[in-house]
Amino acid sequence: MNTGRIGRPDGAPIIATTKFAVDDVRCHIRHHHPGCPEFAVDFFSAAVTDRAWQRCTLGTAVGIVMQVFLRHHMTEYDQLLLIGIEREEARRRVQPRINAMLATWRKPPVARDV
């Protein structure tokens, strides 16, 4: 983890930022989401480490990235917005599906006989 400060030329307050190390992110995901596929661990790790986070723990950063990805790529969220559903209502409608996917990833993978 690398912390820094972002200064603003307009005199606004300086906000502390954090960049997380990819190995720390991978370790966190594997520990808290052992059922998450390895390709997804790599994807989410890259997404978390590619940005500087403000006032955010590693767990919160991982959660935000996972929630956003699942919302936009694994649900009908964007289609709901396109037909005029308000953002909060669309989020409410898709959240159960996101929660189900995250719950699946929280469980260790099941060994399969070949």
The first five atom37 places (N, CA, C, CB, O) and aatype in JSON, in Angstrom:
{
  "aatype": [12, 2, 16, 7, 1, 9, 7, 1, 14, 3, 7, 0, 14, 9, 9, 0, 16, 16, 11, 13, 0, 19, 3, 3, 19, 1, 4, 8, 9, 1, 8, 8, 8, 14, 7, 4, 14, 6, 13, 0, 19, 3, 13, 13, 15, 0, 0, 19, 16, 3, 1, 0, 17, 5, 1, 4, 16, 10, 7, 16, 0, 19, 7, 9, 19, 12, 5, 19, 13, 10, 1, 8, 8, 12, 16, 6, 18, 3, 5, 10, 10, 10, 9, 7, 9, 6, 1, 6, 6, 0, 1, 1, 1, 19, 5, 14, 1, 9, 2, 0, 12, 10, 0, 16, 17, 1, 11, 14, 14, 19, 0, 1, 3, 19],
  "atom_mask": [
    [1, 1, 1, 1, 1],
    [1, 1, 1, 1, 1],
    [1, 1, 1, 1, 1],
    [1, 1, 1, 0, 1],
    [1, 1, 1, 1, 1],
    [1, 1, 1, 1, 1],
    [1, 1, 1, 0, 1],
    [1, 1, 1, 1, 1],
    [1, 1, 1, 1, 1],
    [1, 1, 1, 1, 1],
    [1, 1, 1, 0, 1],
    [1, 1, 1, 1, 1],
    [1, 1, 1, 1, 1],
    [1, 1, 1, 1, 1],
    [1, 1, 1, 1, 1],
    [1, 1, 1, 1, 1],
    [1, 1, 1, 1, 1],
    [1, 1, 1, 1, 1],
    [1, 1, 1, 1, 1],
    [1, 1, 1, 1, 1],
    [1, 1, 1, 1, 1],
    [1, 1, 1, 1, 1],
    [1, 1, 1, 1, 1],
    [1, 1, 1, 1, 1],
    [1, 1, 1, 1, 1],
    [1, 1, 1, 1, 1],
    [1, 1, 1, 1, 1],
    [1, 1, 1, 1, 1],
    [1, 1, 1, 1, 1],
    [1, 1, 1, 1, 1],
    [1, 1, 1, 1, 1],
    [1, 1, 1, 1, 1],
    [1, 1, 1, 1, 1],
    [1, 1, 1, 1, 1],
    [1, 1, 1, 0, 1],
    [1, 1, 1, 1, 1],
    [1, 1, 1, 1, 1],
    [1, 1, 1, 1, 1],
    [1, 1, 1, 1, 1],
    [1, 1, 1, 1, 1],
    [1, 1, 1, 1, 1],
    [1, 1, 1, 1, 1],
    [1, 1, 1, 1, 1],
    [1, 1, 1, 1, 1],
    [1, 1, 1, 1, 1],
    [1, 1, 1, 1, 1],
    [1, 1, 1, 1, 1],
    [1, 1, 1, 1, 1],
    [1, 1, 1, 1, 1],
    [1, 1, 1, 1, 1],
    [1, 1, 1, 1, 1],
    [1, 1, 1, 1, 1],
    [1, 1, 1, 1, 1],
    [1, 1, 1, 1, 1],
    [1, 1, 1, 1, 1],
    [1, 1, 1, 1, 1],
    [1, 1, 1, 1, 1],
    [1, 1, 1, 1, 1],
    [1, 1, 1, 0, 1],
    [1, 1, 1, 1, 1],
    [1, 1, 1, 1, 1],
    [1, 1, 1, 1, 1],
    [1, 1, 1, 0, 1],
    [1, 1, 1, 1, 1],
    [1, 1, 1, 1, 1],
    [1, 1, 1, 1, 1],
    [1, 1, 1, 1, 1],
    [1, 1, 1, 1, 1],
    [1, 1, 1, 1, 1],
    [1, 1, 1, 1, 1],
    [1, 1, 1, 1, 1],
    [1, 1, 1, 1, 1],
    [1, 1, 1, 1, 1],
    [1, 1, 1, 1, 1],
    [1, 1, 1, 1, 1],
    [1, 1, 1, 1, 1],
    [1, 1, 1, 1, 1],
    [1, 1, 1, 1, 1],
    [1, 1, 1, 1, 1],
    [1, 1, 1, 1, 1],
    [1, 1, 1, 1, 1],
    [1, 1, 1, 1, 1],
    [1, 1, 1, 1, 1],
    [1, 1, 1, 0, 1],
    [1, 1, 1, 1, 1],
    [1, 1, 1, 1, 1],
    [1, 1, 1, 1, 1],
    [1, 1, 1, 1, 1],
    [1, 1, 1, 1, 1],
    [1, 1, 1, 1, 1],
    [1, 1, 1, 1, 1],
    [1, 1, 1, 1, 1],
    [1, 1, 1, 1, 1],
    [1, 1, 1, 1, 1],
    [1, 1, 1, 1, 1],
    [1, 1, 1, 1, 1],
    [1, 1, 1, 1, 1],
    [1, 1, 1, 1, 1],
    [1, 1, 1, 1, 1],
    [1, 1, 1, 1, 1],
    [1, 1, 1, 1, 1],
    [1, 1, 1, 1, 1],
    [1, 1, 1, 1, 1],
    [1, 1, 1, 1, 1],
    [1, 1, 1, 1, 1],
    [1, 1, 1, 1, 1],
    [1, 1, 1, 1, 1],
    [1, 1, 1, 1, 1],
    [1, 1, 1, 1, 1],
    [1, 1, 1, 1, 1],
    [1, 1, 1, 1, 1],
    [1, 1, 1, 1, 1],
    [1, 1, 1, 1, 1],
    [1, 1, 1, 1, 1]
  ],
  "atom_positions": [
    [[0.86, -1.17, 0.0], [0.0, 0.0, 0.0], [0.9, 1.23, 0.0], [-0.97, 0.0, 1.22], [1.87, 1.3, 0.75]],
    [[0.56, 2.17, -0.84], [1.31, 3.4, -0.96], [0.34, 4.56, -0.73], [2.01, 3.51, -2.35], [-0.69, 4.65, -1.4]],
    [[0.67, 5.44, 0.19], [-0.21, 6.58, 0.45], [0.44, 7.85, -0.06], [-0.54, 6.71, 1.95], [1.67, 7.97, -0.06]],
    [[-0.37, 8.77, -0.48], [0.12, 10.05, -0.97], [-0.91, 11.12, -0.69], [0.0, 0.0, 0.0], [-1.94, 10.86, -0.06]],
    [[-0.63, 12.3, -1.17], [-1.57, 13.4, -0.99], [-1.79, 14.08, -2.34], [-1.06, 14.43, 0.08], [-0.86, 14.25, -3.13]],
    [[-3.01, 14.44, -2.56], [-3.35, 15.17, -3.78], [-3.53, 16.63, -3.39], [-4.63, 14.59, -4.47], [-4.43, 16.96, -2.62]],
    [[-2.69, 17.51, -3.93], [-2.82, 18.94, -3.69], [-3.68, 19.56, -4.77], [0.0, 0.0, 0.0], [-3.66, 19.11, -5.92]],
    [[-4.42, 20.59, -4.43], [-5.28, 21.24, -5.4], [-4.84, 22.68, -5.56], [-6.76, 21.17, -4.97], [-4.63, 23.39, -4.57]],
    [[-4.69, 23.13, -6.81], [-4.23, 24.49, -7.04], [-5.22, 25.56, -6.59], [-3.94, 24.68, -8.5], [-4.83, 26.71, -6.38]],
    [[-6.49, 25.19, -6.43], [-7.48, 26.19, -6.02], [-7.53, 26.4, -4.51], [-8.85, 25.78, -6.51], [-8.38, 27.14, -4.02]],
    [[-6.62, 25.76, -3.79], [-6.56, 25.94, -2.35], [-7.5, 25.03, -1.56], [0.0, 0.0, 0.0], [-7.58, 25.14, -0.34]],
    [[-8.21, 24.14, -2.25], [-9.1, 23.21, -1.57], [-8.27, 22.27, -0.7], [-9.96, 22.4, -2.59], [-7.07, 22.11, -0.92]],
    [[-8.89, 21.64, 0.29], [-8.15, 20.75, 1.19], [-7.43, 19.63, 0.43], [-9.09, 20.15, 2.21], [-7.9, 19.15, -0.6]],
    [[-6.3, 19.25, 0.96], [-5.55, 18.13, 0.41], [-6.18, 16.84, 0.92], [-4.03, 18.22, 0.79], [-6.45, 16.7, 2.11]],
    [[-6.4, 15.91, 0.02], [-7.04, 14.64, 0.37], [-6.01, 13.52, 0.26], [-8.26, 14.36, -0.55], [-5.35, 13.37, -0.77]],
    [[-5.87, 12.74, 1.32], [-4.96, 11.6, 1.31], [-5.5, 10.52, 0.37], [-4.76, 11.03, 2.74], [-6.7, 10.23, 0.36]],
    [[-4.61, 9.93, -0.41], [-4.99, 8.85, -1.31], [-4.15, 7.62, -1.02], [-4.82, 9.28, -2.79], [-3.08, 7.7, -0.43]],
    [[-4.67, 6.48, -1.45], [-3.98, 5.21, -1.24], [-3.95, 4.43, -2.54], [-4.66, 4.39, -0.12], [-4.96, 4.34, -3.24]],
    [[-2.79, 3.88, -2.86], [-2.66, 2.93, -3.97], [-2.34, 1.58, -3.34], [-1.53, 3.38, -5.01], [-1.4, 1.47, -2.56]],
    [[-3.13, 0.58, -3.66], [-2.93, -0.75, -3.09], [-2.03, -1.59, -3.98], [-4.28, -1.45, -2.88], [-2.1, -1.49, -5.21]],
    [[-1.19, -2.41, -3.37], [-0.3, -3.31, -4.1], [-1.1, -4.5, -4.62], [0.87, -3.79, -3.19], [-1.98, -5.01, -3.94]],
    [[-0.78, -4.93, -5.84], [-1.54, -6.0, -6.48], [-1.51, -7.29, -5.67], [-0.99, -6.26, -7.88], [-2.52, -7.99, -5.59]],
    [[-0.38, -7.62, -5.06], [-0.31, -8.85, -4.26], [-1.21, -8.77, -3.03], [1.13, -9.12, -3.82], [-1.82, -9.76, -2.64]],
    [[-1.31, -7.59, -2.43], [-2.2, -7.4, -1.28], [-3.66, -7.58, -1.7], [-1.99, -6.01, -0.65], [-4.46, -8.18, -0.98]],
    [[-4.0, -7.04, -2.87], [-5.38, -7.14, -3.35], [-5.72, -8.6, -3.66], [-5.58, -6.27, -4.61], [-6.77, -9.09, -3.26]],
    [[-4.83, -9.28, -4.37], [-5.07, -10.7, -4.68], [-5.24, -11.53, -3.41], [-3.92, -11.27, -5.52], [-6.14, -12.36, -3.32]],
    [[-4.39, -11.3, -2.44], [-4.46, -12.02, -1.16], [-5.8, -11.75, -0.48], [-3.29, -11.61, -0.23], [-6.44, -12.67, 0.03]],
    [[-6.22, -10.5, -0.47], [-7.5, -10.13, 0.15], [-8.66, -10.85, -0.55], [-7.71, -8.59, 0.09], [-9.52, -11.42, 0.12]],
    [[-8.69, -10.81, -1.87], [-9.78, -11.44, -2.61], [-9.79, -12.95, -2.36], [-9.67, -11.15, -4.12], [-10.84, -13.53, -2.1]],
    [[-8.63, -13.58, -2.45], [-8.56, -15.03, -2.23], [-8.99, -15.42, -0.82], [-7.15, -15.55, -2.5], [-9.58, -16.48, -0.62]],
    [[-8.7, -14.56, 0.16], [-9.08, -14.85, 1.54], [-10.58, -14.67, 1.77], [-8.29, -13.95, 2.51], [-11.23, -15.52, 2.37]],
    [[-11.12, -13.56, 1.28], [-12.52, -13.23, 1.55], [-13.5, -13.76, 0.5], [-12.67, -11.74, 1.65], [-14.7, -13.85, 0.76]],
    [[-12.99, -14.1, -0.67], [-13.83, -14.62, -1.76], [-13.13, -15.83, -2.39], [-14.09, -13.51, -2.84], [-12.77, -15.79, -3.57]],
    [[-12.95, -16.91, -1.62], [-12.19, -18.06, -2.13], [-12.82, -18.73, -3.34], [-12.03, -19.07, -1.04], [-12.14, -19.45, -4.08]],
    [[-14.11, -18.52, -3.57], [-14.77, -19.1, -4.73], [-14.7, -18.24, -5.97], [0.0, 0.0, 0.0], [-15.23, -18.63, -7.02]],
    [[-14.08, -17.09, -5.88], [-13.94, -16.19, -7.03], [-12.97, -16.83, -8.03], [-13.45, -14.77, -6.59], [-11.86, -17.2, -7.65]],
    [[-13.38, -16.96, -9.3], [-12.48, -17.57, -10.29], [-11.18, -16.79, -10.43], [-13.19, -17.66, -11.65], [-11.14, -15.57, -10.26]],
    [[-10.12, -17.5, -10.74], [-8.79, -16.87, -10.82], [-8.74, -15.74, -11.85], [-7.74, -17.92, -11.16], [-8.1, -14.72, -11.6]],
    [[-9.4, -15.91, -12.98], [-9.4, -14.83, -13.98], [-10.08, -13.58, -13.42], [-10.11, -15.29, -15.27], [-9.69, -12.46, -13.75]],
    [[-11.09, -13.77, -12.58], [-11.78, -12.63, -11.97], [-10.9, -11.99, -10.89], [-13.13, -13.06, -11.37], [-10.91, -10.77, -10.72]],
    [[-10.15, -12.81, -10.15], [-9.21, -12.27, -9.16], [-8.22, -11.35, -9.87], [-8.45, -13.42, -8.42], [-7.95, -10.24, -9.39]],
    [[-7.69, -11.79, -11.0], [-6.75, -10.97, -11.77], [-7.41, -9.67, -12.25], [-6.2, -11.76, -12.97], [-6.83, -8.59, -12.15]],
    [[-8.62, -9.8, -12.78], [-9.34, -8.63, -13.3], [-9.61, -7.62, -12.19], [-10.65, -9.06, -13.96], [-9.32, -6.43, -12.34]],
    [[-10.17, -8.09, -11.08], [-10.51, -7.18, -9.98], [-9.25, -6.58, -9.35], [-11.33, -7.92, -8.92], [-9.25, -5.41, -8.97]],
    [[-8.19, -7.37, -9.25], [-6.94, -6.85, -8.69], [-6.4, -5.71, -9.54], [-5.88, -7.98, -8.6], [-5.97, -4.68, -9.01]],
    [[-6.43, -5.88, -10.85], [-5.97, -4.82, -11.75], [-6.84, -3.58, -11.61], [-5.96, -5.31, -13.2], [-6.33, -2.46, -11.6]],
    [[-8.14, -3.77, -11.52], [-9.05, -2.63, -11.4], [-8.82, -1.85, -10.11], [-10.5, -3.1, -11.47], [-8.88, -0.62, -10.1]],
    [[-8.55, -2.56, -9.02], [-8.31, -1.89, -7.74], [-6.98, -1.16, -7.76], [-8.33, -2.91, -6.58], [-6.89, -0.03, -7.27]],
    [[-5.94, -1.78, -8.31], [-4.6, -1.18, -8.27], [-4.4, -0.08, -9.3], [-3.56, -2.24, -8.47], [-3.44, 0.69, -9.21]],
    [[-5.29, 0.01, -10.27], [-5.15, 1.02, -11.33], [-5.56, 2.42, -10.9], [-5.96, 0.62, -12.51], [-5.37, 3.38, -11.65]],
    [[-6.1, 2.56, -9.72], [-6.54, 3.9, -9.3], [-6.09, 4.21, -7.88], [-8.05, 4.02, -9.4], [-5.76, 3.32, -7.1]],
    [[-6.08, 5.5, -7.58], [-5.79, 5.96, -6.23], [-7.12, 6.1, -5.5], [-4.99, 7.32, -6.23], [-8.06, 6.69, -6.03]],
    [[-7.2, 5.55, -4.3], [-8.43, 5.53, -3.52], [-8.36, 6.59, -2.43], [-8.68, 4.14, -2.91], [-7.32, 6.77, -1.8]],
    [[-9.46, 7.27, -2.22], [-9.53, 8.29, -1.17], [-10.34, 7.77, 0.0], [-10.16, 9.6, -1.72], [-11.47, 7.3, -0.16]],
    [[-9.76, 7.86, 1.2], [-10.44, 7.46, 2.44], [-11.09, 6.09, 2.31], [-11.49, 8.49, 2.82], [-12.28, 5.94, 2.57]],
    [[-10.31, 5.11, 1.89], [-10.88, 3.81, 1.56], [-9.97, 2.68, 2.03], [-11.12, 3.71, 0.05], [-8.76, 2.72, 1.8]],
    [[-10.56, 1.68, 2.69], [-9.79, 0.49, 3.06], [-9.69, -0.43, 1.85], [-10.43, -0.25, 4.27], [-10.41, -0.26, 0.87]],
    [[-8.8, -1.38, 1.93], [-8.65, -2.36, 0.85], [-9.97, -3.1, 0.63], [-7.51, -3.35, 1.16], [-10.4, -3.28, -0.51]],
    [[-10.6, -3.54, 1.71], [-11.86, -4.27, 1.59], [-12.95, -3.45, 0.92], [0.0, 0.0, 0.0], [-13.72, -3.96, 0.11]],
    [[-13.01, -2.17, 1.26], [-14.01, -1.3, 0.64], [-13.72, -1.12, -0.84], [-14.03, 0.07, 1.34], [-14.64, -1.15, -1.66]],
    [[-12.45, -0.94, -1.2], [-12.08, -0.78, -2.6], [-12.45, -2.02, -3.41], [-10.57, -0.49, -2.73], [-13.01, -1.91, -4.49]],
    [[-12.13, -3.2, -2.88], [-12.47, -4.45, -3.56], [-13.98, -4.56, -3.71], [-11.9, -5.68, -2.79], [-14.49, -4.92, -4.77]],
    [[-14.71, -4.26, -2.64], [-16.17, -4.33, -2.69], [-16.77, -3.4, -3.73], [0.0, 0.0, 0.0], [-17.69, -3.78, -4.45]],
    [[-16.25, -2.19, -3.82], [-16.75, -1.23, -4.81], [-16.52, -1.76, -6.22], [-16.07, 0.14, -4.64], [-17.43, -1.74, -7.04]],
    [[-15.3, -2.23, -6.49], [-14.98, -2.73, -7.83], [-15.85, -3.92, -8.19], [-13.49, -3.11, -7.91], [-16.37, -4.0, -9.31]],
    [[-16.01, -4.86, -7.27], [-16.84, -6.04, -7.55], [-18.3, -5.64, -7.79], [-16.75, -7.05, -6.39], [-18.92, -6.1, -8.74]],
    [[-18.83, -4.79, -6.91], [-20.24, -4.37, -7.05], [-20.47, -3.68, -8.39], [-20.62, -3.42, -5.89], [-21.45, -3.98, -9.08]],
    [[-19.59, -2.76, -8.76], [-19.77, -2.01, -10.01], [-19.7, -2.95, -11.21], [-18.7, -0.91, -10.14], [-20.53, -2.87, -12.11]],
    [[-18.71, -3.85, -11.22], [-18.59, -4.77, -12.34], [-19.84, -5.64, -12.46], [-17.34, -5.66, -12.19], [-20.43, -5.75, -13.53]],
    [[-20.23, -6.26, -11.36], [-21.39, -7.14, -11.4], [-22.66, -6.38, -11.79], [-21.59, -7.82, -10.04], [-23.47, -6.88, -12.56]],
    [[-22.82, -5.19, -11.27], [-24.02, -4.38, -11.6], [-24.11, -4.12, -13.09], [-23.99, -3.05, -10.83], [-25.18, -4.28, -13.68]],
    [[-23.0, -3.72, -13.7], [-23.04, -3.31, -15.1], [-22.89, -4.46, -16.09], [-21.96, -2.32, -15.36], [-23.33, -4.34, -17.24]],
    [[-22.29, -5.58, -15.67], [-22.01, -6.66, -16.62], [-22.79, -7.95, -16.37], [-20.56, -6.97, -16.6], [-22.86, -8.8, -17.25]],
    [[-23.38, -8.09, -15.2], [-24.05, -9.34, -14.88], [-25.53, -9.15, -14.53], [-23.35, -10.02, -13.72], [-26.2, -10.09, -14.1]],
    [[-26.05, -7.96, -14.71], [-27.46, -7.68, -14.43], [-28.04, -6.82, -15.54], [-27.62, -6.98, -13.04], [-27.33, -6.4, -16.46]],
    [[-29.32, -6.57, -15.45], [-30.02, -5.73, -16.42], [-30.02, -4.25, -16.0], [-31.46, -6.22, -16.59], [-30.85, -3.47, -16.48]],
    [[-29.11, -3.87, -15.13], [-29.06, -2.5, -14.59], [-29.06, -1.43, -15.68], [-27.82, -2.34, -13.72], [-29.88, -0.52, -15.65]],
    [[-28.17, -1.54, -16.64], [-28.07, -0.51, -17.68], [-29.34, -0.44, -18.52], [-26.86, -0.78, -18.58], [-29.77, 0.64, -18.92]],
    [[-29.95, -1.59, -18.79], [-31.19, -1.6, -19.55], [-32.32, -0.92, -18.76], [-31.59, -3.05, -19.91], [-33.14, -0.21, -19.34]],
    [[-32.35, -1.13, -17.46], [-33.35, -0.47, -16.62], [-33.21, 1.05, -16.7], [-33.24, -0.94, -15.16], [-34.2, 1.78, -16.78]],
    [[-31.97, 1.52, -16.67], [-31.74, 2.97, -16.79], [-32.21, 3.49, -18.15], [-30.25, 3.3, -16.58], [-32.79, 4.57, -18.24]],
    [[-31.95, 2.71, -19.19], [-32.33, 3.14, -20.54], [-33.83, 3.26, -20.73], [-31.78, 2.17, -21.55], [-34.29, 4.07, -21.54]],
    [[-34.6, 2.48, -19.99], [-36.06, 2.58, -20.14], [-36.68, 3.56, -19.14], [-36.69, 1.2, -19.96], [-37.9, 3.67, -19.04]],
    [[-35.82, 4.28, -18.42], [-36.31, 5.35, -17.58], [-36.47, 5.05, -16.1], [0.0, 0.0, 0.0], [-37.0, 5.88, -15.36]],
    [[-36.01, 3.89, -15.65], [-36.06, 3.58, -14.23], [-35.03, 4.45, -13.51], [-35.79, 2.04, -13.96], [-33.9, 4.59, -13.98]],
    [[-35.4, 5.03, -12.4], [-34.47, 5.85, -11.62], [-33.3, 5.0, -11.12], [-35.2, 6.51, -10.42], [-33.45, 3.81, -10.86]],
    [[-32.15, 5.62, -10.99], [-30.93, 4.91, -10.62], [-31.08, 4.13, -9.32], [-29.78, 5.89, -10.49], [-30.71, 2.95, -9.27]],
    [[-31.6, 4.74, -8.29], [-31.73, 4.03, -7.0], [-32.68, 2.84, -7.11], [-32.24, 4.99, -5.92], [-32.42, 1.8, -6.5]],
    [[-33.75, 2.99, -7.86], [-34.69, 1.87, -8.05], [-34.03, 0.76, -8.86], [-35.98, 2.36, -8.75], [-34.2, -0.42, -8.54]],
    [[-33.29, 1.12, -9.89], [-32.59, 0.11, -10.69], [-31.58, -0.64, -9.82], [-31.88, 0.77, -11.9], [-31.47, -1.86, -9.92]],
    [[-30.86, 0.08, -8.99], [-29.9, -0.58, -8.09], [-30.61, -1.52, -7.13], [-29.1, 0.47, -7.31], [-30.13, -2.62, -6.87]],
    [[-31.74, -1.08, -6.59], [-32.5, -1.91, -5.67], [-32.94, -3.21, -6.35], [-33.73, -1.15, -5.14], [-32.9, -4.28, -5.74]],
    [[-33.36, -3.11, -7.6], [-33.84, -4.28, -8.33], [-32.74, -5.3, -8.62], [-34.48, -3.86, -9.62], [-32.99, -6.51, -8.58]],
    [[-31.54, -4.83, -8.91], [-30.47, -5.77, -9.3], [-29.63, -6.24, -8.12], [-29.58, -5.12, -10.31], [-28.87, -7.21, -8.26]],
    [[-29.74, -5.59, -6.97], [-28.88, -5.93, -5.83], [-28.99, -7.39, -5.38], [-29.22, -5.03, -4.67], [-27.97, -7.97, -5.03]],
    [[-30.18, -8.01, -5.38], [-30.24, -9.42, -4.98], [-29.36, -10.33, -5.85], [-31.67, -9.91, -5.03], [-28.75, -11.27, -5.35]],
    [[-29.3, -10.06, -7.13], [-28.45, -10.87, -8.02], [-26.97, -10.66, -7.71], [-28.74, -10.52, -9.5], [-26.18, -11.6, -7.71]],
    [[-26.59, -9.42, -7.44], [-25.21, -9.11, -7.07], [-24.87, -9.8, -5.76], [-25.0, -7.58, -6.95], [-23.8, -10.41, -5.63]],
    [[-25.75, -9.71, -4.78], [-25.53, -10.36, -3.49], [-25.37, -11.87, -3.64], [-26.68, -10.05, -2.53], [-24.54, -12.47, -2.96]],
    [[-26.16, -12.47, -4.52], [-26.07, -13.92, -4.73], [-24.72, -14.3, -5.32], [-27.21, -14.39, -5.66], [-24.12, -15.3, -4.91]],
    [[-24.23, -13.53, -6.28], [-22.93, -13.82, -6.88], [-21.82, -13.67, -5.84], [-22.66, -12.9, -8.08], [-20.94, -14.52, -5.75]],
    [[-21.86, -12.6, -5.06], [-20.84, -12.39, -4.03], [-20.9, -13.5, -2.98], [-21.03, -11.02, -3.36], [-19.86, -13.94, -2.5]],
    [[-22.09, -13.95, -2.62], [-22.23, -15.05, -1.66], [-21.61, -16.33, -2.21], [-23.71, -15.28, -1.31], [-21.0, -17.1, -1.47]],
    [[-21.78, -16.56, -3.5], [-21.17, -17.74, -4.13], [-19.65, -17.65, -4.06], [-21.63, -17.86, -5.6], [-18.99, -18.65, -3.77]],
    [[-19.11, -16.49, -4.3], [-17.66, -16.31, -4.27], [-17.09, -16.39, -2.86], [-17.29, -14.99, -4.89], [-15.91, -16.69, -2.68]],
    [[-17.92, -16.13, -1.85], [-17.43, -16.21, -0.46], [-17.23, -17.65, 0.0], [-18.41, -15.5, 0.48], [-16.53, -17.9, 0.97]],
    [[-17.84, -18.59, -0.7], [-17.71, -20.0, -0.34], [-16.49, -20.59, -1.04], [-19.0, -20.8, -0.72], [-16.2, -20.23, -2.18]],
    [[-15.77, -21.5, -0.37], [-14.65, -22.16, -1.03], [-15.15, -22.97, -2.23], [-13.89, -23.08, -0.05], [-16.27, -23.49, -2.2]],
    [[-14.34, -23.07, -3.27], [-14.76, -23.85, -4.44], [-14.93, -25.32, -4.07], [-13.75, -23.69, -5.59], [-14.23, -25.84, -3.2]],
    [[-15.85, -25.97, -4.74], [-16.11, -27.38, -4.5], [-15.18, -28.19, -5.4], [-17.61, -27.74, -4.78], [-15.11, -27.97, -6.6]],
    [[-14.45, -29.13, -4.78], [-13.56, -30.01, -5.56], [-14.43, -30.96, -6.37], [-12.58, -30.8, -4.63], [-15.4, -31.52, -5.87]],
    [[-14.07, -31.14, -7.62], [-14.83, -32.03, -8.5], [-13.97, -33.19, -8.94], [-15.37, -31.26, -9.73], [-12.8, -33.02, -9.28]],
    [[-14.57, -34.36, -8.94], [-13.87, -35.56, -9.42], [-13.84, -35.53, -10.93], [-14.54, -36.86, -8.9], [-14.82, -35.18, -11.59]],
    [[-12.69, -35.9, -11.48], [-12.56, -35.9, -12.94], [-12.54, -37.31, -13.44], [-11.3, -35.17, -13.39], [-12.43, -37.53, -14.64]]
  ]
}
